[in-house]
Amino acid sequence: MGPDASDLSLVQRVQRGERGAYDLLVLKYQHKVVKLVMRYLRDPADAEEVTRAVLGVLADHVSAGEVAHVEHLLPQEIRSFFLPTHRGGGEADPIRSLLW
């Protein structure tokens, strides 16, 4: 399935520097991001912090022209916050890296 046409349009507008287009992407996806993050976390404040970080990563990818299908990128970015950050068996604490 191809990218959502409205997402493509918004991504192109963000790449042209239209701040309002990024705001529309955030409005479209922020509730989905929060719901996915809450699968990993129980604390709404921590979930809000991770959501902001994920949406910031989205902004970086969009601005750099590295994403066309926003709906596929977001779950990948959310999971990346909760995977171990290094090999060696230790568990990563993604929240600690965001909050400290």
N, C-alpha and C positions, 0 to 999 in steps of 0.2 A: 504494500500500500504506500502511496506517495505522500509527501508532506501536505499538510493542511494548507490550502491556498491562502487563507487569511494569515496563517503563520508566516508563510513565505513573504507575503506583502509587508507584514510588520517587521520581519527580519531585514528586508531590503530598506525599509524606512529608517530602522535603527542604524544601519550601516551608512546611511546618508546623513546621520546626525540628528534625526528627529527624536528628541527626548520623550515626547508624548507616545511614540510608538512603543518604546521600552515599557513605559508605564502600563500600556494596554496589555502587553505580554505578561507583565507581573499580575495584573488583575485577572487575566484569563487563567493563569496557572498556580497562583499562590495557594489556593485552597487545596488543590490536588497535591502540591508539595507538602503542605502541612499534614495532610492525611497520611501520606507515605512516611514522613518522618516520624509521626506518632506511632507507627508500627514498631519502631525501634526504641522510642523514648516514651516515658510516661509523664514527664514534666513539661507542661506547656511552655514555660519560659525557655527551657533548653531547646525545645522544638522550634520556637520562634527564632532563636539564634542560628540554628542549623538552616532553617528556611531562608533567612537573610543571606547566609553564606552561599547556599546553593543558587539562589537567584543572582548573586554577585558573579558566580562562576558562569551562569547563563549569559549575563551581560558581557563578560570577557569573550566567551565563545562567539556570540552574535557579532560583537564589534569587530572581531578578527576575521569574520567571514567563515568560521569553522562549523557552522551549524545551519541546517535548513529545516530539520524536523525536530522541533522543540520538544514535542511530547515523548520522543524516544530518548533524548539527551537527559531529561530531568531524572527519570528513575536511575539511570546509570550514575549520574553525579551523586544522587542521594546514597546509593549503595556504596559508592567510593568513600563516603564519610564514615562508614561503619565497618570497613574491611581493615584488617591489620595493615599498618603502614610500613612494616619491615618484615623480612624473613627472620626466622629464629624462634618462632613459636609464641612470642609475646603478643598479647592482645593490645590493640591500639585503643586509645581513648580519644575518639574524635571530638568529643565535647570539650575535653580539657584543652585541646589545641585551639579551639575557637574562643574559649572563655578566659584563658590565662595568658 
